[in-house]
C-alpha cells in the first residue's frame, strides 16, 4: 500500500476528510519552502502538493502564476524541488508529498530520471497536468513499479471514456477540478460537484479530492460532505502574498488550522 493510500485508509477509519494543500516550491523564497511544508502539516494538512515552478502553468490562475514567476526569479527548478523534499523527509517520514506540475520539466530530465529522483528524495507521487492518461500508460506503470502514485485530474467536462481511462491508470487519488476554469476562479456549486462525483465513482474506486475554488472553512466543509479530500492551493498562496516573506510561515499555519478545524467540526 502506498503512503497516499495508507493516509486515506487511516483517515477513513477516523471518519475524517483529507486536507490536501498546495504551495509552489521556491515561493516566496527558496529557504522558506521546507518551513512552509512543515507549517502546513502543523496546521493539519494530510497530504502536501509541492508545485514545480514552470513558465507556462496553463491550468493556473493569476495567483499561482505569480508564485511560479517568483520562484523562477529565484532560479528554482525541478532539481531544487527534489532537494526540498529530501530536506523535509529528514524530520517528517509520514506525510505524503505529491509533486505537481507540467510535462516540460519532466521531459527535460527524462521520465526515468524523474521517477528515480522522486523516489530517492522521498516523494510519493506526481500530478502532471498536461499528461493525458491515454498517452502515459507506460509512465504510470513505471511510477507504480517505483511505488509512486500518478494522480490525474478530472473536470466537469470529462467524458465517461476519460473517466474510465483515469480509473485504469491512476493511483493515489483522483483530483476533481470543480470549475470550468483555472485555479482560484469562481465559486463551487456543491450540488453539481456531488452529482459529478457520483458519476465518477461508477468507474473510479480511488478516493476523490476536490479542488479549484475552495477558499474558506465553510466551502471546505460543504465539499467534505461529498468528497474524500479537499484540495486548497490559490488561497494558501494568497496568504503568503499578503503576509510577506517574514510572516508567511505563521500565516500559512494559522490559515490551514482554520480549514482543519472546519473539516473536523
C-alpha positions as CSV (number, residue, x, y, z in Angstrom):
1,X,0.0,0.0,0.0
2,X,1.4,3.4,-1.0
3,X,1.8,6.1,1.6
4,X,-1.1,8.1,0.0
5,X,-3.4,5.1,0.1
6,X,-2.4,4.4,3.7
7,X,-3.2,8.0,4.6
8,X,-6.7,7.9,3.1
9,X,-7.3,4.5,4.8
10,X,-6.3,5.9,8.2
11,X,-8.5,9.0,7.7
12,X,-11.5,6.9,6.6
13,X,-11.2,4.8,9.8
14,X,-11.4,8.0,11.8
15,X,-14.3,9.3,9.6
16,X,-12.2,12.3,8.6
17,X,-11.8,14.1,5.2
18,X,-8.2,14.5,3.9
19,X,-6.9,18.0,3.6
20,X,-4.5,18.4,0.7
21,X,-2.6,21.6,0.4
22,X,-0.5,23.2,-2.3
23,X,2.4,25.6,-2.4
24,X,4.8,26.4,-5.1
25,X,8.4,25.4,-4.4
26,X,10.7,28.4,-4.0
27,X,7.9,30.9,-3.3
28,X,8.2,33.4,-1.6
29,X,11.8,32.4,-1.1
30,X,13.7,29.2,-1.5
31,X,14.7,29.0,2.1
32,X,11.0,29.1,3.2
33,X,9.8,26.1,1.2
34,X,10.6,23.4,3.8
35,X,9.4,25.6,6.7
36,X,6.2,26.2,4.9
37,X,5.8,22.4,4.3
38,X,6.2,21.8,8.0
39,X,3.7,24.6,8.8
40,X,1.1,23.1,6.6
41,X,1.5,19.8,8.4
42,X,1.4,21.5,11.8
43,X,-1.9,23.2,10.7
44,X,-3.5,19.9,9.9
45,X,-2.6,19.1,6.2
46,X,-2.7,15.4,5.5
47,X,-1.1,15.4,2.0
48,X,1.2,18.1,0.5
49,X,1.3,19.1,-3.1
50,X,4.6,20.8,-3.9
51,X,4.4,22.8,-7.2
52,X,7.3,22.5,-9.6
53,X,7.8,26.1,-11.0
54,X,7.1,26.4,-14.7
55,X,6.9,29.4,-17.0
56,X,3.6,28.5,-18.6
57,X,1.3,26.9,-16.0
58,X,-1.7,26.7,-18.2
59,X,-4.2,25.5,-15.6
60,X,-3.3,28.1,-13.0
61,X,-5.0,31.4,-12.4
62,X,-3.0,34.6,-11.7
63,X,-2.3,33.8,-8.1
64,X,-0.3,30.6,-8.7
65,X,1.1,32.1,-11.9
66,X,2.7,34.9,-9.8
67,X,4.0,32.2,-7.4
68,X,5.7,30.4,-10.3
69,X,7.2,33.7,-11.5
70,X,8.6,34.5,-8.1
71,X,10.1,31.0,-7.8
72,X,11.6,31.1,-11.2
73,X,13.1,34.5,-10.5
74,X,14.9,32.8,-7.6
75,X,16.2,30.3,-10.0
76,X,14.2,27.4,-8.6
77,X,13.9,24.3,-10.8
78,X,12.9,20.7,-10.6
79,X,16.2,19.6,-9.1
80,X,15.8,22.1,-6.3
81,X,12.3,20.6,-5.7
82,X,13.8,17.2,-5.1
83,X,16.2,18.8,-2.6
84,X,13.3,20.4,-0.7
85,X,11.5,17.0,-0.4
86,X,14.7,15.3,0.8
87,X,15.2,18.1,3.4
88,X,11.5,17.7,4.6
89,X,12.0,14.0,4.9
90,X,14.8,14.4,7.4
91,X,12.2,15.2,10.1
92,X,8.9,14.0,8.5
93,X,8.7,10.5,7.2
94,X,4.9,10.2,7.4
95,X,3.1,13.0,5.4
96,X,2.8,12.1,1.7
97,X,4.3,14.6,-0.8
98,X,3.0,14.9,-4.3
99,X,5.0,16.8,-6.9
100,X,2.6,18.9,-9.1
101,X,3.5,20.5,-12.3
102,X,3.7,20.2,-16.1
103,X,5.3,17.9,-18.6
104,X,8.1,20.1,-19.8
105,X,10.4,19.9,-16.7
106,X,9.9,16.1,-16.6
107,X,10.7,15.7,-20.3
108,X,13.8,17.8,-19.9
109,X,15.4,15.5,-17.4
110,X,13.6,12.4,-18.8
111,X,10.8,10.4,-17.3
112,X,13.1,7.7,-15.9
113,X,15.3,10.3,-14.2
114,X,12.2,12.0,-12.8
115,X,10.9,8.7,-11.3
116,X,14.3,7.8,-9.9
117,X,15.0,11.2,-8.3
118,X,11.4,11.5,-7.0
119,X,11.8,8.1,-5.3
120,X,15.3,9.0,-3.9
121,X,14.1,12.3,-2.5
122,X,11.1,10.7,-0.7
123,X,8.2,11.9,-2.8
124,X,5.1,9.7,-3.0
125,X,3.5,10.7,-6.3
126,X,3.0,13.2,-9.0
127,X,0.3,15.2,-10.8
128,X,1.3,16.2,-14.3
129,X,-1.4,18.5,-15.6
130,X,-0.7,18.1,-19.3
131,X,0.0,14.3,-19.3
132,X,-3.3,12.8,-20.7
133,X,-4.0,9.4,-19.2
134,X,-4.4,7.9,-22.7
135,X,-0.8,8.7,-23.6
136,X,1.1,7.8,-20.5
137,X,0.2,4.2,-19.6
138,X,3.9,3.2,-19.7
139,X,4.8,6.2,-17.4
140,X,2.1,5.3,-15.0
141,X,3.3,1.7,-14.9
142,X,6.9,2.8,-14.3
143,X,5.6,5.1,-11.5
144,X,3.7,2.1,-9.9
145,X,6.8,-0.1,-10.2
146,X,8.7,2.5,-8.1
147,X,5.8,2.7,-5.6
148,X,4.8,6.2,-6.7
149,X,1.3,7.2,-7.5
150,X,0.4,9.1,-10.7
151,X,-2.6,11.2,-10.0
152,X,-4.9,12.5,-12.7
153,X,-7.2,15.5,-13.0
154,X,-10.9,15.1,-13.9
155,X,-13.1,18.0,-14.8
156,X,-16.8,18.8,-15.2
157,X,-16.3,18.3,-19.0
158,X,-14.5,14.9,-18.6
159,X,-16.2,12.2,-20.8
160,X,-17.1,8.8,-19.5
161,X,-14.3,7.4,-21.6
162,X,-11.8,9.8,-20.0
163,X,-13.0,8.9,-16.5
164,X,-12.7,5.2,-17.3
165,X,-9.1,5.7,-18.5
166,X,-8.2,7.6,-15.3
167,X,-9.7,4.7,-13.4
168,X,-7.4,2.3,-15.3
169,X,-4.1,4.1,-14.9
170,X,-4.4,6.5,-12.0
171,X,-3.1,5.9,-8.4
172,X,-3.3,7.5,-5.0
173,X,-6.4,9.6,-5.5
174,X,-8.3,11.3,-8.3
175,X,-8.4,15.1,-8.4
176,X,-11.7,16.5,-9.5
177,X,-11.5,20.1,-10.8
178,X,-14.7,21.6,-9.6
179,X,-14.8,24.6,-12.0
180,X,-14.5,25.1,-15.8
181,X,-11.6,27.4,-15.5
182,X,-8.2,28.0,-13.8
183,X,-7.2,27.7,-10.2
184,X,-8.6,30.2,-7.8
185,X,-11.5,31.2,-10.1
186,X,-15.3,31.2,-9.3
187,X,-17.5,29.7,-6.7
188,X,-18.2,26.0,-6.2
189,X,-21.7,24.5,-6.9
190,X,-21.6,21.7,-4.3
191,X,-24.8,20.1,-5.7
192,X,-23.2,19.9,-9.1
193,X,-20.0,18.5,-7.5
194,X,-21.9,15.8,-5.7
195,X,-23.7,14.8,-8.9
196,X,-20.4,14.6,-10.8
197,X,-18.7,12.6,-8.1
198,X,-21.5,10.1,-8.1
199,X,-20.9,9.6,-11.8
200,X,-17.2,9.4,-11.5
201,X,-17.4,6.8,-8.7
202,X,-19.1,4.4,-11.1
203,X,-15.6,4.0,-12.6
204,X,-13.1,5.4,-10.2
205,X,-12.6,3.4,-7.0
206,X,-9.8,5.6,-5.7
207,X,-10.5,8.4,-3.2
208,X,-11.6,11.6,-4.9
209,X,-10.2,15.0,-3.9
210,X,-12.0,18.2,-5.0
211,X,-10.1,21.4,-5.7
212,X,-10.2,24.8,-7.5
213,X,-12.3,27.4,-5.8
214,X,-12.1,26.3,-2.1
215,X,-11.3,29.4,-0.2
216,X,-12.6,29.1,3.3
217,X,-13.7,26.8,6.0
218,X,-17.4,26.9,5.1
219,X,-16.7,25.9,1.5
220,X,-14.2,23.2,2.6
221,X,-16.8,21.8,5.0
222,X,-19.5,21.7,2.3
223,X,-17.2,19.9,-0.2
224,X,-16.1,17.5,2.6
225,X,-19.7,16.2,2.7
226,X,-19.3,14.7,-0.7
227,X,-15.6,14.3,-1.3
228,X,-12.8,12.2,0.3
229,X,-10.4,15.1,0.2
230,X,-10.4,18.9,0.0
231,X,-7.6,20.5,-2.0
232,X,-6.6,24.1,-1.4
233,X,-3.9,26.0,-3.3
234,X,-4.5,29.5,-4.5
235,X,-6.0,30.6,-1.2
236,X,-2.8,29.5,0.6
237,X,-0.6,31.4,-2.0
238,X,-2.7,34.5,-1.3
239,X,-1.9,34.1,2.4
240,X,1.8,34.0,1.5
241,X,1.5,37.1,-0.7
242,X,-0.5,39.1,2.0
243,X,1.7,38.1,4.9
244,X,5.0,38.7,3.1
245,X,8.2,36.8,3.5
246,X,8.7,37.4,7.2
247,X,5.3,36.3,8.3
248,X,4.4,33.7,5.6
249,X,5.1,30.6,7.6
250,X,2.9,31.7,10.6
251,X,0.1,32.9,8.3
252,X,0.0,29.6,6.4
253,X,-0.1,27.5,9.5
254,X,-2.9,29.7,11.0
255,X,-5.0,29.5,7.8
256,X,-4.5,25.8,7.5
257,X,-5.6,25.3,11.1
258,X,-8.9,27.1,10.3
259,X,-9.6,24.7,7.4
260,X,-8.7,21.7,9.5
261,X,-11.0,22.9,12.3
262,X,-13.9,23.4,9.9
263,X,-13.4,19.9,8.4
264,X,-13.4,18.3,11.8
265,X,-16.3,20.2,13.2
